[in-house]
């Protein structure tokens, strides 16, 4: 293999690894092929390289026939479990409560929509809320929407989101704001 080809594949591997890390969720192989204008064979070669590179690290490559994702490695699972237990035993912070309010009052929302409202990255907060069972994911086509879980309603002591304080007023304000920002 020529040095130029190796360099190109190394650059492709770096880009794909970066995207998978940033995304924090599964990405379709088809999407990666389209994004980087590479062949299926090149993608498989790069994924094999990434898999080999992550063998003895805290992350590993997980893939199906159609999707690929970076996850924490099995070797650090005890550490991750302990961190999750510690995380779940703590009270929710202001950022988590803001995110929950957006999900409850705005309705099912994508991570991008939630981040637009909050003005900051919400990936770890959404993951924590999901782990705690307060929100859940719903796939709508290629989009992932976050919505309140039944457990959250139980914690709040309500049967439906319509029982939230001033729900109609807040939803009206949100709709008006979104209309104004679209113009």
VMD Tcl script that builds the backbone (N, CA, C; Angstrom):
set m [mol new atoms 549]
animate dup $m
set s [atomselect $m all]
$s set {name element resname resid chain x y z} {
  {N N UNK 1 A 0.843 -1.179 0.000}
  {CA C UNK 1 A 0.000 0.000 0.000}
  {C C UNK 1 A 0.889 1.244 0.000}
  {N N UNK 2 A 0.540 2.229 -0.791}
  {CA C UNK 2 A 1.368 3.424 -0.887}
  {C C UNK 2 A 1.203 4.306 0.341}
  {N N UNK 3 A 2.191 5.139 0.590}
  {CA C UNK 3 A 2.163 6.049 1.738}
  {C C UNK 3 A 1.000 7.022 1.616}
  {N N UNK 4 A 0.714 7.468 0.390}
  {CA C UNK 4 A -0.388 8.393 0.162}
  {C C UNK 4 A -1.722 7.744 0.526}
  {N N UNK 5 A -1.918 6.491 0.150}
  {CA C UNK 5 A -3.145 5.767 0.478}
  {C C UNK 5 A -3.256 5.571 1.985}
  {N N UNK 6 A -2.151 5.205 2.638}
  {CA C UNK 6 A -2.145 5.042 4.092}
  {C C UNK 6 A -2.494 6.343 4.784}
  {N N UNK 7 A -1.945 7.447 4.291}
  {CA C UNK 7 A -2.223 8.765 4.857}
  {C C UNK 7 A -3.700 9.113 4.724}
  {N N UNK 8 A -4.275 8.831 3.557}
  {CA C UNK 8 A -5.689 9.105 3.315}
  {C C UNK 8 A -6.572 8.268 4.234}
  {N N UNK 9 A -6.251 6.977 4.383}
  {CA C UNK 9 A -7.034 6.106 5.271}
  {C C UNK 9 A -6.877 6.522 6.727}
  {N N UNK 10 A -5.673 6.957 7.119}
  {CA C UNK 10 A -5.447 7.423 8.493}
  {C C UNK 10 A -6.278 8.680 8.766}
  {N N UNK 11 A -6.307 9.580 7.793}
  {CA C UNK 11 A -7.109 10.802 7.938}
  {C C UNK 11 A -8.595 10.447 8.017}
  {N N UNK 12 A -9.037 9.517 7.194}
  {CA C UNK 12 A -10.426 9.065 7.221}
  {C C UNK 12 A -10.752 8.438 8.579}
  {N N UNK 13 A -9.834 7.629 9.103}
  {CA C UNK 13 A -10.027 7.004 10.420}
  {C C UNK 13 A -10.153 8.067 11.506}
  {N N UNK 14 A -9.306 9.074 11.468}
  {CA C UNK 14 A -9.371 10.147 12.462}
  {C C UNK 14 A -10.704 10.881 12.386}
  {N N UNK 15 A -11.144 11.172 11.172}
  {CA C UNK 15 A -12.420 11.873 11.000}
  {C C UNK 15 A -13.600 11.040 11.498}
  {N N UNK 16 A -13.601 9.767 11.143}
  {CA C UNK 16 A -14.711 8.903 11.561}
  {C C UNK 16 A -14.704 8.726 13.076}
  {N N UNK 17 A -13.548 8.493 13.653}
  {CA C UNK 17 A -13.455 8.354 15.106}
  {C C UNK 17 A -13.937 9.635 15.800}
  {N N UNK 18 A -13.540 10.784 15.276}
  {CA C UNK 18 A -13.977 12.059 15.847}
  {C C UNK 18 A -15.483 12.237 15.772}
  {N N UNK 19 A -16.060 11.890 14.630}
  {CA C UNK 19 A -17.523 12.008 14.455}
  {C C UNK 19 A -18.250 11.077 15.415}
  {N N UNK 20 A -17.785 9.837 15.524}
  {CA C UNK 20 A -18.445 8.872 16.413}
  {C C UNK 20 A -18.362 9.332 17.862}
  {N N UNK 21 A -17.218 9.886 18.251}
  {CA C UNK 21 A -17.062 10.382 19.616}
  {C C UNK 21 A -17.984 11.570 19.853}
  {N N UNK 22 A -17.997 12.509 18.926}
  {CA C UNK 22 A -18.811 13.708 19.059}
  {C C UNK 22 A -20.299 13.370 19.072}
  {N N UNK 23 A -20.692 12.467 18.197}
  {CA C UNK 23 A -22.106 12.110 18.063}
  {C C UNK 23 A -22.632 11.423 19.325}
  {N N UNK 24 A -21.824 10.520 19.886}
  {CA C UNK 24 A -22.249 9.852 21.115}
  {C C UNK 24 A -23.381 8.858 20.927}
  {N N UNK 25 A -23.633 8.473 19.701}
  {CA C UNK 25 A -24.683 7.498 19.400}
  {C C UNK 25 A -24.346 6.818 18.080}
  {N N UNK 26 A -25.108 5.795 17.752}
  {CA C UNK 26 A -24.834 5.044 16.522}
  {C C UNK 26 A -25.008 5.920 15.289}
  {N N UNK 27 A -24.130 5.692 14.317}
  {CA C UNK 27 A -24.197 6.380 13.035}
  {C C UNK 27 A -24.259 5.300 11.954}
  {N N UNK 28 A -25.102 5.512 10.976}
  {CA C UNK 28 A -25.226 4.498 9.930}
  {C C UNK 28 A -23.971 4.495 9.063}
  {N N UNK 29 A -23.588 3.303 8.651}
  {CA C UNK 29 A -22.439 3.169 7.761}
  {C C UNK 29 A -22.714 3.877 6.440}
  {N N UNK 30 A -23.945 3.808 5.986}
  {CA C UNK 30 A -24.336 4.473 4.748}
  {C C UNK 30 A -24.084 5.976 4.848}
  {N N UNK 31 A -24.425 6.551 6.001}
  {CA C UNK 31 A -24.221 7.993 6.223}
  {C C UNK 31 A -22.731 8.334 6.187}
  {N N UNK 32 A -21.895 7.502 6.802}
  {CA C UNK 32 A -20.451 7.738 6.795}
  {C C UNK 32 A -19.882 7.655 5.378}
  {N N UNK 33 A -20.359 6.691 4.609}
  {CA C UNK 33 A -19.908 6.544 3.211}
  {C C UNK 33 A -20.271 7.792 2.410}
  {N N UNK 34 A -21.499 8.280 2.596}
  {CA C UNK 34 A -21.943 9.493 1.902}
  {C C UNK 34 A -21.145 10.707 2.363}
  {N N UNK 35 A -20.957 10.821 3.672}
  {CA C UNK 35 A -20.280 11.977 4.254}
  {C C UNK 35 A -18.833 12.114 3.772}
  {N N UNK 36 A -18.138 10.990 3.701}
  {CA C UNK 36 A -16.718 11.017 3.358}
  {C C UNK 36 A -16.430 10.573 1.923}
  {N N UNK 37 A -17.500 10.318 1.172}
  {CA C UNK 37 A -17.358 9.923 -0.231}
  {C C UNK 37 A -16.310 8.820 -0.397}
  {N N UNK 38 A -16.473 7.767 0.396}
  {CA C UNK 38 A -15.559 6.626 0.321}
  {C C UNK 38 A -16.355 5.384 -0.073}
  {N N UNK 39 A -15.645 4.334 -0.388}
  {CA C UNK 39 A -16.315 3.085 -0.756}
  {C C UNK 39 A -16.635 2.296 0.509}
  {N N UNK 40 A -17.506 1.323 0.358}
  {CA C UNK 40 A -17.847 0.449 1.480}
  {C C UNK 40 A -16.599 -0.299 1.953}
  {N N UNK 41 A -15.762 -0.718 1.007}
  {CA C UNK 41 A -14.517 -1.412 1.341}
  {C C UNK 41 A -13.566 -0.533 2.141}
  {N N UNK 42 A -13.436 0.738 1.742}
  {CA C UNK 42 A -12.578 1.667 2.483}
  {C C UNK 42 A -13.116 1.872 3.904}
  {N N UNK 43 A -14.434 2.030 4.012}
  {CA C UNK 43 A -15.029 2.219 5.334}
  {C C UNK 43 A -14.751 1.011 6.216}
  {N N UNK 44 A -14.957 -0.185 5.698}
  {CA C UNK 44 A -14.721 -1.399 6.483}
  {C C UNK 44 A -13.261 -1.497 6.910}
  {N N UNK 45 A -12.342 -1.122 6.019}
  {CA C UNK 45 A -10.914 -1.144 6.356}
  {C C UNK 45 A -10.614 -0.148 7.483}
  {N N UNK 46 A -11.200 1.028 7.402}
  {CA C UNK 46 A -10.997 2.057 8.424}
  {C C UNK 46 A -11.604 1.618 9.751}
  {N N UNK 47 A -12.797 1.030 9.716}
  {CA C UNK 47 A -13.446 0.570 10.942}
  {C C UNK 47 A -12.632 -0.542 11.603}
  {N N UNK 48 A -12.057 -1.402 10.791}
  {CA C UNK 48 A -11.188 -2.462 11.318}
  {C C UNK 48 A -9.973 -1.831 12.004}
  {N N UNK 49 A -9.408 -0.807 11.389}
  {CA C UNK 49 A -8.264 -0.095 11.967}
  {C C UNK 49 A -8.643 0.541 13.311}
  {N N UNK 50 A -9.790 1.231 13.353}
  {CA C UNK 50 A -10.248 1.872 14.593}
  {C C UNK 50 A -10.486 0.811 15.657}
  {N N UNK 51 A -11.098 -0.296 15.272}
  {CA C UNK 51 A -11.353 -1.387 16.211}
  {C C UNK 51 A -10.044 -1.905 16.811}
  {N N UNK 52 A -9.036 -2.108 15.974}
  {CA C UNK 52 A -7.728 -2.577 16.463}
  {C C UNK 52 A -7.070 -1.546 17.372}
  {N N UNK 53 A -7.195 -0.266 17.027}
  {CA C UNK 53 A -6.568 0.804 17.812}
  {C C UNK 53 A -7.208 0.957 19.193}
  {N N UNK 54 A -8.482 0.605 19.320}
  {CA C UNK 54 A -9.187 0.798 20.590}
  {C C UNK 54 A -9.227 -0.467 21.448}
  {N N UNK 55 A -8.574 -1.541 21.027}
  {CA C UNK 55 A -8.633 -2.821 21.743}
  {C C UNK 55 A -8.246 -2.715 23.223}
  {N N UNK 56 A -7.183 -2.018 23.550}
  {CA C UNK 56 A -6.702 -1.949 24.930}
  {C C UNK 56 A -6.890 -0.567 25.535}
  {N N UNK 57 A -7.985 0.071 25.179}
  {CA C UNK 57 A -8.276 1.404 25.690}
  {C C UNK 57 A -9.621 1.412 26.396}
  {N N UNK 58 A -10.014 2.554 26.877}
  {CA C UNK 58 A -11.273 2.690 27.607}
  {C C UNK 58 A -12.487 2.797 26.726}
  {N N UNK 59 A -12.272 2.835 25.418}
  {CA C UNK 59 A -13.387 2.871 24.468}
  {C C UNK 59 A -13.254 1.708 23.505}
  {N N UNK 60 A -14.364 1.336 22.912}
  {CA C UNK 60 A -14.317 0.279 21.904}
  {C C UNK 60 A -15.328 0.598 20.809}
  {N N UNK 61 A -15.075 0.033 19.657}
  {CA C UNK 61 A -15.951 0.216 18.515}
  {C C UNK 61 A -16.996 -0.900 18.533}
  {N N UNK 62 A -18.254 -0.504 18.447}
  {CA C UNK 62 A -19.357 -1.457 18.405}
  {C C UNK 62 A -20.055 -1.248 17.065}
  {N N UNK 63 A -20.296 -2.360 16.364}
  {CA C UNK 63 A -20.944 -2.198 15.065}
  {C C UNK 63 A -21.884 -3.346 14.739}
  {N N UNK 64 A -22.900 -2.996 13.969}
  {CA C UNK 64 A -23.811 -3.981 13.394}
  {C C UNK 64 A -23.564 -3.961 11.888}
  {N N UNK 65 A -24.400 -4.636 11.148}
  {CA C UNK 65 A -24.254 -4.619 9.692}
  {C C UNK 65 A -24.463 -3.219 9.122}
  {N N UNK 66 A -25.291 -2.416 9.800}
  {CA C UNK 66 A -25.639 -1.111 9.224}
  {C C UNK 66 A -25.186 0.101 10.034}
  {N N UNK 67 A -24.784 -0.081 11.294}
  {CA C UNK 67 A -24.433 1.049 12.142}
  {C C UNK 67 A -23.130 0.807 12.886}
  {N N UNK 68 A -22.547 1.911 13.364}
  {CA C UNK 68 A -21.301 1.849 14.124}
  {C C UNK 68 A -21.350 2.916 15.222}
  {N N UNK 69 A -20.714 2.597 16.362}
  {CA C UNK 69 A -20.755 3.516 17.499}
  {C C UNK 69 A -19.519 3.296 18.371}
  {N N UNK 70 A -19.061 4.364 19.012}
  {CA C UNK 70 A -18.018 4.246 20.027}
  {C C UNK 70 A -18.693 4.147 21.383}
  {N N UNK 71 A -18.243 3.199 22.184}
  {CA C UNK 71 A -18.802 2.982 23.519}
  {C C UNK 71 A -17.674 2.794 24.510}
  {N N UNK 72 A -18.011 2.837 25.785}
  {CA C UNK 72 A -16.995 2.530 26.780}
  {C C UNK 72 A -16.697 1.034 26.715}
  {N N UNK 73 A -15.464 0.700 26.978}
  {CA C UNK 73 A -14.992 -0.678 26.897}
  {C C UNK 73 A -15.489 -1.496 28.086}
  {N N UNK 74 A -15.625 -2.792 27.882}
  {CA C UNK 74 A -16.025 -3.700 28.964}
  {C C UNK 74 A -15.033 -3.651 30.124}
  {N N UNK 75 A -13.769 -3.365 29.811}
  {CA C UNK 75 A -12.738 -3.372 30.853}
  {C C UNK 75 A -12.933 -2.276 31.897}
  {N N UNK 76 A -13.696 -1.254 31.566}
  {CA C UNK 76 A -13.934 -0.180 32.530}
  {C C UNK 76 A -15.372 -0.196 33.055}
  {N N UNK 77 A -16.093 -1.282 32.824}
  {CA C UNK 77 A -17.511 -1.336 33.192}
  {C C UNK 77 A -17.746 -1.187 34.695}
  {N N UNK 78 A -16.874 -1.755 35.535}
  {CA C UNK 78 A -17.049 -1.608 36.986}
  {C C UNK 78 A -16.913 -0.152 37.403}
  {N N UNK 79 A -15.945 0.525 36.821}
  {CA C UNK 79 A -15.741 1.943 37.128}
  {C C UNK 79 A -16.944 2.753 36.679}
  {N N UNK 80 A -17.426 2.496 35.473}
  {CA C UNK 80 A -18.589 3.211 34.939}
  {C C UNK 80 A -19.821 2.934 35.801}
  {N N UNK 81 A -20.025 1.675 36.194}
  {CA C UNK 81 A -21.162 1.328 37.053}
  {C C UNK 81 A -21.127 2.115 38.352}
  {N N UNK 82 A -19.957 2.242 38.963}
  {CA C UNK 82 A -19.831 2.980 40.219}
  {C C UNK 82 A -20.134 4.462 40.006}
  {N N UNK 83 A -19.623 5.011 38.933}
  {CA C UNK 83 A -19.881 6.421 38.632}
  {C C UNK 83 A -21.374 6.641 38.416}
  {N N UNK 84 A -22.021 5.714 37.700}
  {CA C UNK 84 A -23.465 5.840 37.468}
  {C C UNK 84 A -24.240 5.774 38.776}
  {N N UNK 85 A -23.856 4.866 39.664}
  {CA C UNK 85 A -24.531 4.770 40.959}
  {C C UNK 85 A -24.373 6.057 41.733}
  {N N UNK 86 A -23.166 6.610 41.742}
  {CA C UNK 86 A -22.922 7.880 42.430}
  {C C UNK 86 A -23.748 8.993 41.800}
  {N N UNK 87 A -23.793 9.012 40.477}
  {CA C UNK 87 A -24.532 10.035 39.731}
  {C C UNK 87 A -26.031 9.961 40.039}
  {N N UNK 88 A -26.556 8.738 40.084}
  {CA C UNK 88 A -27.990 8.559 40.310}
  {C C UNK 88 A -28.411 8.896 41.731}
  {N N UNK 89 A -27.480 8.831 42.666}
  {CA C UNK 89 A -27.830 9.110 44.049}
  {C C UNK 89 A -27.833 10.609 44.355}
  {N N UNK 90 A -27.282 11.408 43.458}
  {CA C UNK 90 A -27.234 12.863 43.665}
  {C C UNK 90 A -28.538 13.510 43.234}
  {N N UNK 91 A -28.816 14.667 43.816}
  {CA C UNK 91 A -29.970 15.449 43.392}
  {C C UNK 91 A -29.718 16.002 41.999}
  {N N UNK 92 A -30.796 16.305 41.299}
  {CA C UNK 92 A -30.662 16.913 39.985}
  {C C UNK 92 A -30.196 18.356 40.139}
  {N N UNK 93 A -29.279 18.772 39.304}
  {CA C UNK 93 A -28.798 20.148 39.327}
  {C C UNK 93 A -29.683 21.051 38.493}
  {N N UNK 94 A -29.331 22.325 38.500}
  {CA C UNK 94 A -30.094 23.330 37.766}
  {C C UNK 94 A -30.161 23.008 36.268}
  {N N UNK 95 A -29.038 22.593 35.689}
  {CA C UNK 95 A -29.007 22.294 34.258}
  {C C UNK 95 A -29.944 21.130 33.914}
  {N N UNK 96 A -29.958 20.105 34.768}
  {CA C UNK 96 A -30.847 18.958 34.529}
  {C C UNK 96 A -32.311 19.369 34.650}
  {N N UNK 97 A -32.601 20.209 35.638}
  {CA C UNK 97 A -33.981 20.660 35.807}
  {C C UNK 97 A -34.433 21.532 34.637}
  {N N UNK 98 A -33.543 22.389 34.143}
  {CA C UNK 98 A -33.875 23.201 32.964}
  {C C UNK 98 A -34.169 22.307 31.767}
  {N N UNK 99 A -33.337 21.301 31.578}
  {CA C UNK 99 A -33.502 20.394 30.448}
  {C C UNK 99 A -34.815 19.628 30.576}
  {N N UNK 100 A -35.121 19.165 31.773}
  {CA C UNK 100 A -36.402 18.469 31.998}
  {C C UNK 100 A -37.579 19.388 31.697}
  {N N UNK 101 A -37.487 20.637 32.121}
  {CA C UNK 101 A -38.570 21.592 31.868}
  {C C UNK 101 A -38.783 21.779 30.366}
  {N N UNK 102 A -37.694 21.874 29.617}
  {CA C UNK 102 A -37.810 22.031 28.164}
  {C C UNK 102 A -38.495 20.821 27.553}
  {N N UNK 103 A -38.079 19.629 27.956}
  {CA C UNK 103 A -38.660 18.396 27.415}
  {C C UNK 103 A -40.148 18.312 27.787}
  {N N UNK 104 A -40.490 18.695 29.000}
  {CA C UNK 104 A -41.891 18.599 29.437}
  {C C UNK 104 A -42.778 19.647 28.772}
  {N N UNK 105 A -42.337 20.888 28.776}
  {CA C UNK 105 A -43.183 21.965 28.287}
  {C C UNK 105 A -43.160 22.128 26.772}
  {N N UNK 106 A -42.046 21.844 26.150}
  {CA C UNK 106 A -41.942 21.999 24.698}
  {C C UNK 106 A -42.499 20.781 23.985}
  {N N UNK 107 A -42.433 19.647 24.636}
  {CA C UNK 107 A -42.859 18.403 24.007}
  {C C UNK 107 A -41.659 17.669 23.457}
  {N N UNK 108 A -41.880 16.547 22.810}
  {CA C UNK 108 A -40.752 15.787 22.276}
  {C C UNK 108 A -39.821 16.684 21.463}
  {N N UNK 109 A -38.530 16.654 21.797}
  {CA C UNK 109 A -37.552 17.551 21.174}
  {C C UNK 109 A -36.279 16.799 20.859}
  {N N UNK 110 A -35.602 17.237 19.807}
  {CA C UNK 110 A -34.297 16.676 19.487}
  {C C UNK 110 A -33.257 17.303 20.409}
  {N N UNK 111 A -32.102 16.672 20.497}
  {CA C UNK 111 A -31.010 17.220 21.301}
  {C C UNK 111 A -30.649 18.617 20.796}
  {N N UNK 112 A -30.614 18.779 19.495}
  {CA C UNK 112 A -30.264 20.072 18.900}
  {C C UNK 112 A -31.258 21.157 19.318}
  {N N UNK 113 A -32.539 20.831 19.334}
  {CA C UNK 113 A -33.556 21.806 19.736}
  {C C UNK 113 A -33.406 22.183 21.204}
  {N N UNK 114 A -33.132 21.194 22.038}
  {CA C UNK 114 A -32.938 21.454 23.465}
  {C C UNK 114 A -31.697 22.328 23.671}
  {N N UNK 115 A -30.631 22.007 22.952}
  {CA C UNK 115 A -29.395 22.787 23.070}
  {C C UNK 115 A -29.589 24.210 22.564}
  {N N UNK 116 A -30.436 24.396 21.563}
  {CA C UNK 116 A -30.721 25.738 21.060}
  {C C UNK 116 A -31.389 26.571 22.154}
  {N N UNK 117 A -32.362 25.978 22.838}
  {CA C UNK 117 A -33.066 26.697 23.902}
  {C C UNK 117 A -32.131 26.998 25.070}
  {N N UNK 118 A -31.342 26.017 25.490}
  {CA C UNK 118 A -30.438 26.202 26.635}
  {C C UNK 118 A -29.180 26.966 26.274}
  {N N UNK 119 A -28.755 26.880 25.020}
  {CA C UNK 119 A -27.557 27.581 24.591}
  {C C UNK 119 A -26.256 26.860 24.911}
  {N N UNK 120 A -26.355 25.608 25.349}
  {CA C UNK 120 A -25.164 24.817 25.677}
  {C C UNK 120 A -25.382 23.362 25.282}
  {N N UNK 121 A -24.286 22.605 25.210}
  {CA C UNK 121 A -24.343 21.178 24.908}
  {C C UNK 121 A -25.067 20.452 26.038}
  {N N UNK 122 A -26.005 19.588 25.685}
  {CA C UNK 122 A -26.820 18.885 26.678}
  {C C UNK 122 A -26.664 17.370 26.610}
  {N N UNK 123 A -25.699 16.879 25.868}
  {CA C UNK 123 A -25.564 15.442 25.656}
  {C C UNK 123 A -25.445 14.672 26.971}
  {N N UNK 124 A -24.560 15.092 27.856}
  {CA C UNK 124 A -24.372 14.339 29.101}
  {C C UNK 124 A -25.580 14.469 30.016}
  {N N UNK 125 A -26.226 15.619 30.008}
  {CA C UNK 125 A -27.428 15.809 30.832}
  {C C UNK 125 A -28.540 14.891 30.334}
  {N N UNK 126 A -28.726 14.844 29.020}
  {CA C UNK 126 A -29.764 13.970 28.463}
  {C C UNK 126 A -29.472 12.508 28.786}
  {N N UNK 127 A -28.211 12.129 28.704}
  {CA C UNK 127 A -27.831 10.748 29.024}
  {C C UNK 127 A -28.150 10.442 30.492}
  {N N UNK 128 A -27.808 11.372 31.383}
  {CA C UNK 128 A -28.074 11.178 32.817}
  {C C UNK 128 A -29.574 11.082 33.083}
  {N N UNK 129 A -30.345 11.962 32.466}
  {CA C UNK 129 A -31.801 11.928 32.661}
  {C C UNK 129 A -32.404 10.639 32.114}
  {N N UNK 130 A -31.830 10.162 31.014}
  {CA C UNK 130 A -32.302 8.899 30.430}
  {C C UNK 130 A -31.940 7.726 31.335}
  {N N UNK 131 A -30.725 7.717 31.866}
  {CA C UNK 131 A -30.291 6.655 32.770}
  {C C UNK 131 A -31.166 6.627 34.015}
  {N N UNK 132 A -31.525 7.790 34.500}
  {CA C UNK 132 A -32.388 7.876 35.694}
  {C C UNK 132 A -33.830 7.507 35.389}
  {N N UNK 133 A -34.158 7.347 34.112}
  {CA C UNK 133 A -35.514 6.955 33.743}
  {C C UNK 133 A -36.491 8.112 33.715}
  {N N UNK 134 A -35.985 9.355 33.674}
  {CA C UNK 134 A -36.861 10.517 33.683}
  {C C UNK 134 A -37.292 10.944 32.287}
  {N N UNK 135 A -36.479 10.617 31.297}
  {CA C UNK 135 A -36.847 10.869 29.909}
  {C C UNK 135 A -36.577 9.604 29.113}
  {N N UNK 136 A -37.144 9.551 27.922}
  {CA C UNK 136 A -36.885 8.405 27.045}
  {C C UNK 136 A -36.737 8.895 25.619}
  {N N UNK 137 A -36.069 8.060 24.840}
  {CA C UNK 137 A -35.857 8.370 23.419}
  {C C UNK 137 A -36.985 7.799 22.593}
  {N N UNK 138 A -37.307 8.522 21.539}
  {CA C UNK 138 A -38.298 8.051 20.578}
  {C C UNK 138 A -37.737 8.351 19.191}
  {N N UNK 139 A -37.660 7.352 18.357}
  {CA C UNK 139 A -37.138 7.567 17.003}
  {C C UNK 139 A -38.274 7.967 16.085}
  {N N UNK 140 A -38.042 9.054 15.370}
  {CA C UNK 140 A -39.007 9.537 14.388}
  {C C UNK 140 A -38.247 9.691 13.080}
  {N N UNK 141 A -38.292 8.668 12.267}
  {CA C UNK 141 A -37.474 8.662 11.050}
  {C C UNK 141 A -36.016 8.587 11.442}
  {N N UNK 142 A -35.235 9.552 10.987}
  {CA C UNK 142 A -33.812 9.569 11.335}
  {C C UNK 142 A -33.536 10.441 12.553}
  {N N UNK 143 A -34.567 11.061 13.094}
  {CA C UNK 143 A -34.395 11.941 14.259}
  {C C UNK 143 A -34.654 11.182 15.556}
  {N N UNK 144 A -33.932 11.573 16.599}
  {CA C UNK 144 A -34.174 11.027 17.931}
  {C C UNK 144 A -34.785 12.132 18.767}
  {N N UNK 145 A -35.971 11.870 19.274}
  {CA C UNK 145 A -36.683 12.832 20.109}
  {C C UNK 145 A -36.625 12.390 21.561}
  {N N UNK 146 A -36.505 13.353 22.452}
  {CA C UNK 146 A -36.532 13.082 23.882}
  {C C UNK 146 A -37.878 13.534 24.422}
  {N N UNK 147 A -38.477 12.665 25.230}
  {CA C UNK 147 A -39.781 12.984 25.795}
  {C C UNK 147 A -39.821 12.521 27.246}
  {N N UNK 148 A -40.737 13.083 28.034}
  {CA C UNK 148 A -40.836 12.681 29.441}
  {C C UNK 148 A -41.257 11.217 29.556}
  {N N UNK 149 A -40.743 10.545 30.573}
  {CA C UNK 149 A -41.120 9.144 30.792}
  {C C UNK 149 A -42.299 9.073 31.751}
  {N N UNK 150 A -42.905 7.920 31.797}
  {CA C UNK 150 A -43.995 7.674 32.743}
  {C C UNK 150 A -43.467 7.831 34.176}
  {N N UNK 151 A -42.223 7.375 34.415}
  {CA C UNK 151 A -41.631 7.514 35.746}
  {C C UNK 151 A -41.549 8.976 36.164}
  {N N UNK 152 A -41.202 9.855 35.224}
  {CA C UNK 152 A -41.135 11.280 35.551}
  {C C UNK 152 A -42.506 11.789 35.974}
  {N N UNK 153 A -43.532 11.417 35.215}
  {CA C UNK 153 A -44.885 11.843 35.585}
  {C C UNK 153 A -45.225 11.363 36.989}
  {N N UNK 154 A -44.833 10.114 37.297}
  {CA C UNK 154 A -45.064 9.578 38.638}
  {C C UNK 154 A -44.319 10.368 39.708}
  {N N UNK 155 A -43.059 10.710 39.434}
  {CA C UNK 155 A -42.273 11.512 40.388}
  {C C UNK 155 A -42.900 12.881 40.612}
  {N N UNK 156 A -43.483 13.442 39.530}
  {CA C UNK 156 A -44.113 14.761 39.640}
  {C C UNK 156 A -45.513 14.682 40.244}
  {N N UNK 157 A -46.053 13.476 40.348}
  {CA C UNK 157 A -47.387 13.305 40.923}
  {C C UNK 157 A -48.500 13.727 39.984}
  {N N UNK 158 A -48.258 13.591 38.678}
  {CA C UNK 158 A -49.281 13.949 37.694}
  {C C UNK 158 A -49.529 12.763 36.771}
  {N N UNK 159 A -50.705 12.746 36.161}
  {CA C UNK 159 A -51.062 11.641 35.267}
  {C C UNK 159 A -50.740 11.963 33.812}
  {N N UNK 160 A -50.805 13.251 33.452}
  {CA C UNK 160 A -50.495 13.683 32.085}
  {C C UNK 160 A -49.729 14.997 32.143}
  {N N UNK 161 A -49.066 15.332 31.054}
  {CA C UNK 161 A -48.329 16.603 30.992}
  {C C UNK 161 A -49.270 17.799 31.046}
  {N N UNK 162 A -50.535 17.597 30.694}
  {CA C UNK 162 A -51.512 18.692 30.751}
  {C C UNK 162 A -51.734 19.184 32.183}
  {N N UNK 163 A -51.304 18.398 33.168}
  {CA C UNK 163 A -51.446 18.793 34.566}
  {C C UNK 163 A -50.277 19.653 35.052}
  {N N UNK 164 A -49.264 19.884 34.200}
  {CA C UNK 164 A -48.144 20.749 34.590}
  {C C UNK 164 A -48.651 22.168 34.824}
  {N N UNK 165 A -48.067 22.886 35.769}
  {CA C UNK 165 A -48.501 24.273 36.029}
  {C C UNK 165 A -48.384 25.137 34.781}
  {N N UNK 166 A -49.446 25.855 34.474}
  {CA C UNK 166 A -49.496 26.826 33.388}
  {C C UNK 166 A -49.022 26.256 32.039}
  {N N UNK 167 A -49.334 25.000 31.771}
  {CA C UNK 167 A -48.866 24.332 30.558}
  {C C UNK 167 A -49.304 25.055 29.288}
  {N N UNK 168 A -50.568 25.461 29.209}
  {CA C UNK 168 A -51.055 26.120 27.996}
  {C C UNK 168 A -50.375 27.469 27.790}
  {N N UNK 169 A -50.201 28.217 28.860}
  {CA C UNK 169 A -49.546 29.528 28.778}
  {C C UNK 169 A -48.094 29.374 28.307}
  {N N UNK 170 A -47.363 28.433 28.898}
  {CA C UNK 170 A -45.961 28.235 28.548}
  {C C UNK 170 A -45.837 27.729 27.111}
  {N N UNK 171 A -46.677 26.764 26.728}
  {CA C UNK 171 A -46.632 26.253 25.346}
  {C C UNK 171 A -46.914 27.379 24.345}
  {N N UNK 172 A -47.855 28.252 24.669}
  {CA C UNK 172 A -48.156 29.398 23.805}
  {C C UNK 172 A -46.961 30.323 23.664}
  {N N UNK 173 A -46.263 30.562 24.776}
  {CA C UNK 173 A -45.068 31.413 24.743}
  {C C UNK 173 A -43.968 30.773 23.899}
  {N N UNK 174 A -43.811 29.467 24.028}
  {CA C UNK 174 A -42.788 28.749 23.256}
  {C C UNK 174 A -43.109 28.829 21.767}
  {N N UNK 175 A -44.374 28.575 21.408}
  {CA C UNK 175 A -44.775 28.628 20.001}
  {C C UNK 175 A -44.566 30.026 19.421}
  {N N UNK 176 A -44.929 31.048 20.193}
  {CA C UNK 176 A -44.758 32.423 19.721}
  {C C UNK 176 A -43.278 32.738 19.524}
  {N N UNK 177 A -42.450 32.317 20.459}
  {CA C UNK 177 A -40.992 32.543 20.346}
  {C C UNK 177 A -40.430 31.846 19.115}
  {N N UNK 178 A -40.834 30.599 18.879}
  {CA C UNK 178 A -40.336 29.851 17.731}
  {C C UNK 178 A -40.801 30.468 16.418}
  {N N UNK 179 A -42.020 30.991 16.378}
  {CA C UNK 179 A -42.505 31.685 15.175}
  {C C UNK 179 A -41.669 32.928 14.910}
  {N N UNK 180 A -41.357 33.679 15.957}
  {CA C UNK 180 A -40.563 34.902 15.810}
  {C C UNK 180 A -39.147 34.631 15.364}
  {N N UNK 181 A -38.556 33.526 15.819}
  {CA C UNK 181 A -37.189 33.224 15.430}
  {C C UNK 181 A -37.104 32.662 14.022}
  {N N UNK 182 A -38.208 32.116 13.503}
  {CA C UNK 182 A -38.220 31.582 12.135}
  {C C UNK 182 A -38.297 32.710 11.116}
  {N N UNK 183 A -38.858 33.840 11.516}
  {CA C UNK 183 A -39.046 34.963 10.571}
  {C C UNK 183 A -37.768 35.654 10.271}
}
mol reanalyze $m
mol bondsrecalc $m
mol representation Tube
mol addrep $m
